[in-house]
């Protein structure tokens, strides 16, 4: 076991959805010796995610990276790095930016960790699976066949390939998060989950909208996703961070694909309202790169020893809507 109570735990992207939730999870275990790496502008919307969290220090990503590259003595007490910071926009078109921010930054932190005997856990992405033609199994060692559908997915896939080529994957854990939703995502604007956006729509108009299907095999609203509640994402992430002998790529999802209609009905149920769902045409720019089915096979992490129960879609939505959205609360409140 890797004892997270020893030394400093770094969480990059620590003000974001999963990052701030991971810090909340560490706090729940009584850990506060945390270095949070994220933008530190007082006006950033993510600032609210940190109001109820405990951590020792915050650094801007550029400064942290500079310290890593210089092997600064300031970092000598780091024991664990949970690297979640990245540009996660699936519509980002600046490949040079993604290659530096998502690929080379991860490489810098990985090399530092391996040289310094620091536990390194990083966010890959389910976007690396592309349209799923080659499956979505983390058991498959032939990851070179995968074809992401966007530059974001490629930026994550390139590091996975590099880690495999250099055999780093034998000593680090890569996390392929599926559709994570939950408290602390309000700063993401249009990139936040449908639960968050639909809650706002329903409160304002009494109805929610979903994209029509443009695939003959799927009816409107019957497109399927693996929805993972953020509290489960936290438990899976910290379990892997704590088990230094469990390495490689891991799917982090619920293990069960559900339809967008299931999600919509769950939101209305949490609000004790009759479903009122309207379907809109999907924008042309999204149609060719849209995933109609994602489902995480989570047998690998289960077989490795992770045995905590997971929220169902319905129980996760109820917890999120009733305990956080309706109360205007963030994690840690």
C-alpha positions as CSV (number, residue, x, y, z in Angstrom):
1,X,0.0,0.0,0.0
2,X,1.0,3.6,-0.6
3,X,0.2,5.7,2.5
4,X,-1.3,9.0,1.4
5,X,-0.8,10.4,4.9
6,X,2.9,10.5,4.3
7,X,4.4,13.5,2.6
8,X,2.7,16.0,0.4
9,X,-0.1,15.0,-2.1
10,X,-0.2,17.1,-5.2
11,X,-3.5,17.5,-7.0
12,X,-3.2,19.3,-10.3
13,X,-6.4,20.7,-11.7
14,X,-7.3,20.9,-8.0
15,X,-9.9,23.5,-8.4
16,X,-11.8,21.7,-11.1
17,X,-14.7,19.2,-10.8
18,X,-12.7,16.0,-10.2
19,X,-9.7,17.7,-8.7
20,X,-11.6,19.6,-6.0
21,X,-13.7,16.5,-5.3
22,X,-10.4,14.5,-4.8
23,X,-9.2,17.1,-2.3
24,X,-12.6,16.8,-0.6
25,X,-12.1,13.0,-0.5
26,X,-8.6,13.5,1.0
27,X,-10.1,15.8,3.6
28,X,-12.7,13.2,4.4
29,X,-9.9,10.8,5.3
30,X,-8.3,13.5,7.5
31,X,-5.5,14.5,5.0
32,X,-4.7,18.2,4.6
33,X,-1.0,18.1,3.6
34,X,-2.0,18.9,0.0
35,X,-0.5,21.1,-2.7
36,X,-3.2,22.3,-5.0
37,X,-2.1,23.2,-8.5
38,X,-4.5,25.3,-10.6
39,X,-5.0,28.9,-11.7
40,X,-5.0,31.2,-8.8
41,X,-6.9,34.2,-10.1
42,X,-9.2,35.6,-7.4
43,X,-12.0,36.0,-10.0
44,X,-11.9,32.5,-11.4
45,X,-15.3,30.8,-11.1
46,X,-13.5,27.7,-9.8
47,X,-12.6,29.6,-6.7
48,X,-15.9,28.7,-5.1
49,X,-15.0,25.0,-5.2
50,X,-12.2,25.7,-2.8
51,X,-14.1,27.6,-0.1
52,X,-14.8,24.5,2.1
53,X,-11.6,22.5,1.4
54,X,-8.4,22.2,3.4
55,X,-5.0,22.3,1.7
56,X,-1.6,23.7,2.6
57,X,-0.6,25.6,-0.5
58,X,-1.7,26.5,-4.0
59,X,0.5,27.0,-7.1
60,X,-0.1,28.1,-10.6
61,X,0.5,25.3,-13.1
62,X,3.3,27.2,-14.9
63,X,5.1,27.8,-11.6
64,X,4.7,24.2,-10.5
65,X,5.9,22.9,-13.9
66,X,8.9,25.2,-13.6
67,X,9.8,23.8,-10.2
68,X,9.4,20.3,-11.5
69,X,11.7,20.8,-14.5
70,X,14.3,22.4,-12.2
71,X,14.0,19.6,-9.7
72,X,13.5,22.3,-7.0
73,X,14.1,21.4,-3.4
74,X,10.7,22.9,-2.7
75,X,9.2,19.7,-4.0
76,X,11.3,17.2,-2.0
77,X,8.5,16.2,0.4
78,X,6.1,15.3,-2.4
79,X,4.9,11.7,-1.9
80,X,2.1,11.5,-4.4
81,X,1.0,13.3,-7.6
82,X,-2.6,13.0,-8.8
83,X,-2.4,14.7,-12.2
84,X,-5.9,15.8,-13.3
85,X,-5.1,19.2,-14.8
86,X,-5.6,19.5,-18.6
87,X,-7.5,21.3,-21.3
88,X,-10.6,19.0,-21.6
89,X,-12.4,20.8,-24.3
90,X,-13.4,18.3,-27.1
91,X,-13.7,21.2,-29.5
92,X,-10.2,22.7,-29.0
93,X,-8.5,23.1,-32.3
94,X,-5.0,24.3,-31.2
95,X,-3.0,21.1,-31.5
96,X,0.3,22.7,-30.4
97,X,-1.4,23.9,-27.3
98,X,-2.8,20.5,-26.5
99,X,0.5,18.8,-27.2
100,X,2.2,21.0,-24.6
101,X,-0.5,21.4,-22.0
102,X,-1.8,17.8,-22.1
103,X,1.0,15.6,-23.4
104,X,4.3,17.2,-22.5
105,X,3.2,18.5,-19.2
106,X,2.1,15.0,-18.2
107,X,5.4,13.6,-19.4
108,X,7.3,16.2,-17.3
109,X,5.4,15.2,-14.2
110,X,5.7,11.5,-14.9
111,X,9.5,11.6,-15.4
112,X,9.8,13.7,-12.2
113,X,7.7,11.2,-10.3
114,X,9.6,8.1,-11.5
115,X,13.0,9.7,-10.8
116,X,11.8,10.9,-7.3
117,X,10.0,7.7,-6.2
118,X,6.7,9.6,-6.1
119,X,3.4,7.8,-6.8
120,X,2.0,9.1,-10.1
121,X,-1.6,8.8,-11.1
122,X,-2.9,10.7,-14.1
123,X,-6.0,11.3,-16.0
124,X,-6.2,9.7,-19.4
125,X,-9.7,9.8,-20.9
126,X,-12.5,7.6,-22.3
127,X,-12.2,9.9,-25.3
128,X,-9.2,7.8,-26.4
129,X,-11.6,5.0,-27.4
130,X,-13.0,7.2,-30.2
131,X,-16.2,5.7,-31.7
132,X,-15.6,2.4,-29.8
133,X,-15.0,0.4,-32.9
134,X,-12.0,-1.3,-31.2
135,X,-13.9,-1.7,-27.9
136,X,-13.7,0.1,-24.6
137,X,-11.8,-2.4,-22.6
138,X,-8.8,-1.4,-20.4
139,X,-7.7,-5.0,-20.6
140,X,-6.6,-4.6,-24.2
141,X,-2.9,-4.1,-24.4
142,X,-3.1,-3.2,-28.1
143,X,-3.9,0.4,-27.5
144,X,-2.2,1.5,-30.7
145,X,-5.4,0.6,-32.7
146,X,-7.5,3.2,-30.9
147,X,-8.6,6.2,-32.9
148,X,-9.8,9.2,-30.9
149,X,-12.4,11.5,-32.6
150,X,-10.9,14.8,-31.5
151,X,-7.6,16.5,-30.7
152,X,-8.3,16.4,-27.0
153,X,-8.7,12.6,-27.2
154,X,-5.5,12.4,-29.2
155,X,-3.5,14.5,-26.7
156,X,-4.4,12.0,-24.0
157,X,-3.9,9.0,-26.2
158,X,-0.4,10.1,-27.2
159,X,0.8,10.0,-23.6
160,X,-0.8,6.6,-23.0
161,X,1.2,5.4,-26.1
162,X,4.4,7.0,-24.8
163,X,4.0,5.5,-21.4
164,X,3.6,2.1,-22.9
165,X,6.5,2.5,-25.3
166,X,8.8,3.5,-22.4
167,X,7.3,1.0,-20.0
168,X,6.3,3.8,-17.6
169,X,2.9,2.1,-17.4
170,X,4.4,-0.6,-15.3
171,X,4.8,1.9,-12.4
172,X,2.0,4.5,-12.9
173,X,-1.8,4.4,-13.1
174,X,-3.8,6.1,-15.9
175,X,-7.5,6.8,-15.3
176,X,-10.0,6.7,-18.2
177,X,-12.9,8.7,-16.7
178,X,-16.2,8.2,-18.5
179,X,-19.1,10.8,-18.1
180,X,-18.4,12.2,-14.6
181,X,-21.1,14.5,-13.1
182,X,-21.7,16.0,-9.7
183,X,-21.1,19.0,-7.4
184,X,-18.3,21.4,-8.2
185,X,-18.8,21.5,-11.9
186,X,-20.7,24.8,-12.1
187,X,-17.7,26.7,-13.4
188,X,-17.5,24.6,-16.6
189,X,-20.3,26.6,-18.4
190,X,-21.3,24.8,-21.5
191,X,-19.0,21.9,-20.7
192,X,-20.7,21.0,-17.5
193,X,-22.9,17.9,-17.3
194,X,-26.4,17.5,-18.7
195,X,-27.6,17.1,-15.1
196,X,-26.4,20.6,-14.2
197,X,-27.6,22.2,-17.4
198,X,-31.0,20.4,-17.3
199,X,-31.5,21.4,-13.7
200,X,-31.2,25.0,-14.7
201,X,-33.4,24.6,-17.7
202,X,-36.1,22.9,-15.7
203,X,-36.1,25.6,-13.0
204,X,-36.3,28.3,-15.6
205,X,-38.7,26.7,-18.2
206,X,-40.2,23.6,-16.7
207,X,-38.6,21.4,-19.4
208,X,-35.2,20.1,-20.5
209,X,-33.7,19.5,-24.0
210,X,-31.7,16.6,-25.5
211,X,-30.2,16.1,-28.9
212,X,-32.1,14.1,-31.5
213,X,-30.4,11.0,-32.7
214,X,-28.8,11.1,-36.2
215,X,-28.0,7.4,-36.2
216,X,-30.5,4.8,-37.5
217,X,-29.7,2.4,-34.7
218,X,-30.6,4.8,-31.9
219,X,-34.0,6.5,-31.3
220,X,-34.1,10.0,-29.9
221,X,-32.8,10.0,-26.4
222,X,-31.7,6.4,-26.6
223,X,-28.1,7.3,-27.2
224,X,-26.2,5.7,-24.3
225,X,-23.4,6.8,-21.9
226,X,-21.7,5.5,-18.9
227,X,-22.5,8.1,-16.2
228,X,-20.2,8.2,-13.2
229,X,-21.1,10.1,-10.1
230,X,-18.1,12.2,-9.0
231,X,-18.0,10.7,-5.5
232,X,-17.4,7.3,-7.1
233,X,-14.7,8.9,-9.3
234,X,-13.0,10.1,-6.1
235,X,-13.1,6.7,-4.4
236,X,-11.7,5.0,-7.5
237,X,-9.0,7.6,-7.9
238,X,-7.8,7.5,-4.3
239,X,-7.9,3.7,-4.2
240,X,-5.5,3.6,-7.2
241,X,-3.3,6.3,-5.7
242,X,-3.1,4.2,-2.5
243,X,-2.1,1.0,-4.3
244,X,1.3,1.5,-5.9
245,X,1.5,-2.1,-7.2
246,X,-1.7,-1.6,-9.2
247,X,-0.7,0.0,-12.5
248,X,-1.6,0.5,-16.1
249,X,-4.7,2.0,-17.7
250,X,-8.1,1.7,-15.8
251,X,-11.6,2.5,-16.9
252,X,-13.4,4.6,-14.3
253,X,-17.1,4.4,-14.9
254,X,-20.3,2.8,-13.5
255,X,-19.9,-0.2,-15.7
256,X,-23.5,0.2,-17.1
257,X,-24.5,2.3,-20.1
258,X,-27.7,4.2,-19.6
259,X,-29.7,6.4,-22.0
260,X,-30.0,10.1,-22.0
261,X,-33.8,9.6,-21.4
262,X,-32.9,7.6,-18.2
263,X,-30.8,10.5,-17.1
264,X,-33.6,13.0,-17.9
265,X,-36.2,11.0,-16.1
266,X,-33.9,10.7,-13.1
267,X,-33.6,14.5,-12.9
268,X,-37.3,15.1,-13.0
269,X,-37.8,12.3,-10.4
270,X,-35.3,14.0,-8.1
271,X,-37.3,17.2,-8.5
272,X,-40.6,15.4,-8.0
273,X,-41.8,16.6,-11.4
274,X,-43.4,15.0,-14.4
275,X,-40.8,14.5,-17.2
276,X,-41.0,17.2,-20.0
277,X,-38.3,16.6,-22.5
278,X,-37.9,18.3,-25.9
279,X,-35.5,17.1,-28.6
280,X,-33.3,19.4,-30.7
281,X,-31.3,18.8,-33.8
282,X,-27.6,18.1,-33.0
283,X,-25.3,20.8,-34.4
284,X,-23.6,19.7,-37.6
285,X,-20.2,20.2,-36.2
286,X,-20.8,17.4,-33.6
287,X,-22.6,14.8,-35.7
288,X,-19.5,13.1,-37.3
289,X,-17.7,12.9,-34.0
290,X,-20.6,12.0,-31.7
291,X,-20.3,8.9,-29.5
292,X,-23.6,7.0,-29.5
293,X,-22.6,4.3,-27.0
294,X,-20.0,4.3,-24.2
295,X,-19.8,1.7,-21.4
296,X,-16.8,1.2,-19.1
297,X,-15.8,-2.4,-18.5
298,X,-14.6,-2.0,-14.9
299,X,-13.6,-5.6,-14.3
300,X,-9.9,-4.7,-14.2
301,X,-10.1,-2.3,-11.2
302,X,-12.6,-4.7,-9.5
303,X,-10.2,-7.6,-10.0
304,X,-7.4,-5.5,-8.6
305,X,-9.3,-5.2,-5.4
306,X,-11.5,-2.2,-5.6
307,X,-14.7,-3.4,-4.0
308,X,-16.7,-0.3,-2.9
309,X,-20.3,-0.1,-4.0
310,X,-21.2,2.5,-6.7
311,X,-24.1,5.0,-6.9
312,X,-26.7,4.0,-9.5
313,X,-27.6,6.7,-12.0
314,X,-30.8,7.4,-10.1
315,X,-29.2,7.6,-6.6
316,X,-26.3,9.8,-7.9
317,X,-28.7,12.2,-9.6
318,X,-30.9,12.4,-6.5
319,X,-27.8,13.1,-4.2
320,X,-26.5,15.8,-6.6
321,X,-29.8,17.6,-7.2
322,X,-31.2,17.5,-3.7
323,X,-28.1,17.9,-1.6
324,X,-26.1,20.3,-3.8
325,X,-27.9,22.0,-6.7
326,X,-31.1,22.8,-4.8
327,X,-29.1,24.0,-1.8
328,X,-26.5,25.9,-3.9
329,X,-23.8,23.9,-2.1
330,X,-20.4,22.6,-3.1
331,X,-18.5,19.7,-1.7
332,X,-17.2,20.2,1.8
333,X,-20.0,22.5,2.8
